[in-house]
Amino acid sequence: MKRRSRHEWLLLLKRFVYKRYGEPYRMQGNTLRFLPGTRPIRLKHLRSKNGVARNDALQIRLFSSNIVEGDTVIDIGAHCGQYAILMAALCGQTGRVIAFEPDPYARHVLLHNLKLNPLIKPPVVESYAVAETDGEAVLFSRGGNSQSSLVRSGVEFSGSDKSEAVPVVVRSLDSYLFENRVPAPRWVKIDAEGAEIKILMGARRLLSSNAGIVCELHPYAWPEFGDTFSDLKTLAAASGRRIRYLDPSREIGNVAEYGTVILERQS
C-alpha cells in the first residue's frame, strides 16, 4: 500500500477542517475562500527555488498591486478560479472579470469556489477555448488538473500520462470582445499550456491597445501548434511591445524557456 506524502496528509486535514466554508486566503483586506488544494499561492513563495511556485507568486503580486476598483480584467485559462476570484475581489462591484476555462472538470471546481465567495461580484465564466480563430477543437484534459491543452504535448509528458479528448468551441479574443462590446481590459492573463501564441495571433486589436498582458510561456508545446519564439517576438514588436520575464533575474534571449512574461507597451 502506497504511503501518503506530507502534502497529501495536509490536504486531507484541510478538507476536514474547511469542508463547509472553504480554506481562507487573505489578500489586500479581502478574505477569499477556496476548496482545499485550489487556493492561490501565497506571496512567501516569491523567492522559492521552485520555478512554478515563484512564477505564480510573482503574478499574484503584480495583479494584487495593479488591479483596482472598476477595472476590466480577463483570465484565459482560469482553471479553478485562483486568479479570477482574486481579480474579482480587486475589481470590486463596479469592475468586470471574464474567465475562460474550457476544461469541464476544472470549470466545475471554479463554479464551486465562486459559491464560497458570495460577497464578490462573480466573474463571467465562459466555456470557450481561446485561440487564433473562431471554430471547434479538441481539448486534452487530465481530469481538471492544471494542464489541459489544445495539443497532446501540452499535457502528456510521458507514456504513462493519459488524457481525455473533450470537444470545445474556440473563440478568438478580438472576436469575443467585439461581439460582447467589451472595452479594452486593464489586464489580460494567459495561461493556456502552449496556446499562448495562437491566442495572441487572434488578439491583434487587443495588442494594439494599452492593456497589460501577462503570459505564461510553454515552449515545449509550441512545435505541435506550429509556433516559434520568433512568432511571439514578431507579434510583440508589431504592436509596439517588448517582452520581459516577471522574474527580474531572467532576461529574454534567443531561446524560449518556461516562465511568465509581460508584454508591455514601449514608451
C-alpha positions as CSV (number, residue, x, y, z in Angstrom):
1,M,0.0,0.0,0.0
2,K,1.4,3.4,-1.1
3,R,2.2,5.7,1.8
4,R,0.7,9.2,1.7
5,S,3.1,12.1,1.5
6,R,3.1,15.0,3.9
7,H,1.3,17.2,1.3
8,E,-1.4,14.5,0.9
9,W,-1.9,14.3,4.7
10,L,-2.1,18.1,5.0
11,L,-4.7,18.3,2.2
12,L,-6.8,15.7,4.0
13,L,-6.6,17.7,7.2
14,K,-7.6,20.9,5.4
15,R,-10.6,19.1,3.7
16,F,-11.8,18.1,7.2
17,V,-11.3,21.5,8.8
18,Y,-12.6,23.6,5.9
19,K,-15.1,21.2,4.3
20,R,-18.0,23.6,4.9
21,Y,-16.7,27.1,4.3
22,G,-13.5,26.6,2.3
23,E,-9.9,27.4,3.0
24,P,-9.4,31.2,3.8
25,Y,-7.0,33.3,1.7
26,R,-6.2,36.8,2.8
27,M,-5.2,39.5,0.2
28,Q,-5.5,43.3,0.2
29,G,-8.0,43.2,3.1
30,N,-10.2,40.6,1.4
31,T,-10.8,37.1,2.9
32,L,-11.5,34.8,0.0
33,R,-12.3,31.1,0.3
34,F,-11.4,28.1,-1.8
35,L,-11.8,24.3,-1.8
36,P,-8.7,22.9,-0.1
37,G,-6.0,22.4,-2.7
38,T,-7.3,25.1,-5.1
39,R,-6.4,28.4,-3.4
40,P,-3.8,30.9,-4.9
41,I,-0.2,30.5,-3.9
42,R,1.0,32.7,-1.0
43,L,3.5,35.6,-1.5
44,K,6.0,33.9,0.7
45,H,6.9,31.9,-2.4
46,L,8.3,34.9,-4.2
47,R,11.9,33.6,-3.6
48,S,11.1,29.9,-3.9
49,K,13.6,27.7,-5.7
50,N,10.6,26.1,-7.4
51,G,10.2,28.0,-10.7
52,V,6.4,27.3,-11.0
53,A,5.7,28.5,-7.4
54,R,7.9,31.6,-7.9
55,N,6.2,32.5,-11.2
56,D,2.7,32.1,-9.6
57,A,3.7,34.3,-6.7
58,L,5.1,37.0,-9.0
59,Q,1.8,37.1,-10.9
60,I,-0.2,37.3,-7.7
61,R,2.0,40.2,-6.5
62,L,1.6,42.0,-9.9
63,F,-2.2,41.7,-10.1
64,S,-2.8,42.5,-6.4
65,S,-0.7,45.7,-6.8
66,N,-2.1,46.9,-10.1
67,I,-5.8,45.9,-10.3
68,V,-8.2,48.5,-8.8
69,E,-11.9,49.0,-8.3
70,G,-13.7,49.4,-11.6
71,D,-11.1,47.6,-13.8
72,T,-12.0,45.1,-16.5
73,V,-9.7,42.0,-16.4
74,I,-9.6,38.8,-18.5
75,D,-8.4,35.5,-17.2
76,I,-7.6,33.0,-20.0
77,G,-7.1,29.5,-18.6
78,A,-8.9,30.3,-15.3
79,H,-8.6,26.7,-14.0
80,C,-10.3,26.5,-10.5
81,G,-10.5,30.3,-10.2
82,Q,-7.3,31.0,-8.3
83,Y,-6.7,34.3,-10.2
84,A,-10.3,35.0,-11.4
85,I,-11.7,35.2,-7.8
86,L,-8.8,37.3,-6.6
87,M,-9.2,39.6,-9.6
88,A,-13.0,39.9,-9.0
89,A,-12.3,40.9,-5.4
90,L,-9.9,43.6,-6.5
91,C,-12.1,44.9,-9.3
92,G,-15.0,45.3,-6.9
93,Q,-18.7,45.8,-7.7
94,T,-18.0,48.3,-10.5
95,G,-15.4,46.2,-12.2
96,R,-15.7,43.2,-14.5
97,V,-13.8,39.9,-14.8
98,I,-14.2,37.4,-17.7
99,A,-12.8,34.0,-17.0
100,F,-12.3,31.5,-19.9
101,E,-12.0,27.8,-18.8
102,P,-12.8,25.1,-21.4
103,D,-12.0,22.1,-19.2
104,P,-15.3,21.0,-17.7
105,Y,-13.7,19.4,-14.7
106,A,-11.8,22.5,-13.7
107,R,-14.7,24.7,-14.5
108,H,-16.9,22.7,-12.1
109,V,-14.5,23.4,-9.3
110,L,-14.3,27.1,-10.3
111,L,-18.1,27.4,-10.1
112,H,-18.0,25.7,-6.6
113,N,-15.3,28.2,-5.5
114,L,-17.5,31.1,-6.6
115,K,-20.3,29.9,-4.4
116,L,-17.8,30.1,-1.4
117,N,-17.4,33.8,-2.2
118,P,-20.9,35.3,-2.3
119,L,-19.8,38.8,-1.4
120,I,-17.8,39.4,-4.6
121,K,-19.2,40.3,-8.0
122,P,-18.8,37.0,-9.8
123,P,-16.7,36.7,-12.9
124,V,-18.4,35.9,-16.2
125,V,-17.3,32.3,-16.7
126,E,-17.0,31.2,-20.4
127,S,-16.5,27.6,-21.5
128,Y,-14.7,28.6,-24.7
129,A,-11.1,27.8,-25.5
130,V,-9.3,30.9,-26.8
131,A,-7.1,30.6,-29.9
132,E,-6.5,32.4,-33.2
133,T,-9.9,32.0,-34.9
134,D,-13.5,31.0,-34.1
135,G,-14.3,27.3,-34.6
136,E,-14.2,24.0,-32.9
137,A,-11.3,22.0,-31.5
138,V,-10.4,19.1,-29.1
139,L,-9.1,19.9,-25.6
140,F,-6.9,17.3,-24.0
141,S,-7.8,17.1,-20.3
142,R,-6.3,15.2,-17.4
143,G,-9.4,15.4,-15.2
144,G,-9.2,19.1,-14.4
145,N,-5.6,19.3,-13.3
146,S,-3.7,22.5,-14.2
147,Q,-2.5,21.2,-17.6
148,S,-5.4,20.8,-20.1
149,S,-4.3,21.9,-23.6
150,L,-5.4,22.0,-27.2
151,V,-2.4,19.7,-28.1
152,R,-1.3,16.5,-26.5
153,S,2.2,17.7,-26.0
154,G,0.8,20.3,-23.6
155,V,-0.4,17.6,-21.2
156,E,1.2,14.2,-21.9
157,F,4.9,14.3,-20.8
158,S,5.5,10.5,-20.6
159,G,4.0,7.3,-21.8
160,S,2.0,6.9,-18.6
161,D,0.3,10.3,-19.0
162,K,-3.2,9.7,-20.5
163,S,-5.6,12.5,-21.4
164,E,-9.3,12.6,-22.3
165,A,-10.3,14.3,-25.6
166,V,-13.1,16.9,-24.9
167,P,-14.8,18.7,-27.9
168,V,-14.8,22.5,-27.3
169,V,-15.8,25.7,-29.0
170,V,-13.0,28.0,-29.8
171,R,-13.1,31.8,-30.0
172,S,-10.6,34.5,-30.9
173,L,-10.2,37.1,-28.2
174,D,-10.7,40.0,-30.6
175,S,-13.9,38.4,-31.9
176,Y,-15.3,37.7,-28.4
177,L,-14.5,41.3,-27.2
178,F,-16.1,42.9,-30.2
179,E,-19.2,40.7,-30.2
180,N,-19.8,41.3,-26.5
181,R,-18.9,45.0,-26.6
182,V,-16.2,44.6,-24.0
183,P,-13.8,47.6,-24.0
184,A,-10.0,47.0,-23.9
185,P,-9.3,45.4,-20.5
186,R,-6.9,46.8,-18.0
187,W,-5.2,43.4,-17.7
188,V,-5.2,40.0,-19.5
189,K,-3.7,36.9,-18.0
190,I,-2.9,34.0,-20.4
191,D,-2.1,30.5,-19.1
192,A,-3.1,28.1,-21.9
193,E,-0.5,25.3,-21.9
194,G,1.1,26.2,-25.2
195,A,-1.7,28.0,-27.0
196,E,-0.4,31.4,-25.9
197,I,1.0,32.5,-29.3
198,K,-2.2,31.4,-31.1
199,I,-4.2,33.4,-28.6
200,L,-2.2,36.5,-29.3
201,M,-2.5,36.0,-33.0
202,G,-6.2,36.2,-32.5
203,A,-5.9,39.3,-30.4
204,R,-4.1,41.8,-32.6
205,R,-6.7,44.6,-31.9
206,L,-6.1,43.9,-28.2
207,L,-2.3,44.0,-28.6
208,S,-2.7,47.5,-30.2
209,S,-4.5,48.7,-27.0
210,N,-3.0,49.8,-23.7
211,A,-4.0,46.5,-22.0
212,G,-1.4,44.9,-19.8
213,I,-0.7,41.3,-21.0
214,V,0.8,38.7,-18.7
215,C,1.5,35.4,-20.4
216,E,2.9,32.1,-19.2
217,L,5.2,30.5,-21.8
218,H,5.1,26.8,-22.6
219,P,7.7,26.3,-25.4
220,Y,7.6,22.5,-25.2
221,A,4.1,22.6,-26.8
222,W,4.8,25.2,-29.5
223,P,6.0,22.8,-32.2
224,E,2.7,20.9,-32.2
225,F,0.9,24.3,-32.6
226,G,3.3,25.3,-35.4
227,D,4.6,28.3,-33.4
228,T,8.0,29.6,-32.6
229,F,9.6,32.1,-30.3
230,S,10.2,34.3,-33.3
231,D,6.5,34.5,-33.9
232,L,6.0,35.8,-30.4
233,K,8.7,38.4,-30.8
234,T,7.3,39.5,-34.1
235,L,3.8,39.9,-32.6
236,A,5.1,41.9,-29.7
237,A,7.3,44.2,-31.9
238,A,4.5,44.8,-34.4
239,S,2.2,46.1,-31.6
240,G,4.9,48.3,-30.1
241,R,5.5,46.0,-27.1
242,R,8.5,44.4,-25.5
243,I,8.7,41.1,-23.8
244,R,10.3,40.7,-20.3
245,Y,10.2,38.0,-17.7
246,L,8.4,38.9,-14.4
247,D,11.3,37.2,-12.7
248,P,13.9,40.0,-12.6
249,S,16.8,37.5,-12.6
250,R,15.9,36.4,-16.1
251,E,16.3,38.1,-19.5
252,I,14.8,37.4,-22.9
253,G,17.3,35.7,-25.1
254,N,17.2,33.7,-28.3
255,V,15.8,30.6,-26.8
256,A,12.4,30.5,-25.2
257,E,12.1,29.0,-21.7
258,Y,9.2,28.2,-19.5
259,G,8.2,31.2,-17.4
260,T,5.8,34.1,-17.0
261,V,6.4,37.2,-19.2
262,I,4.7,40.6,-19.5
263,L,4.2,42.1,-22.9
264,E,4.4,45.7,-22.1
265,R,4.0,48.8,-24.2
266,Q,7.2,50.6,-25.1
267,S,7.0,54.4,-24.4
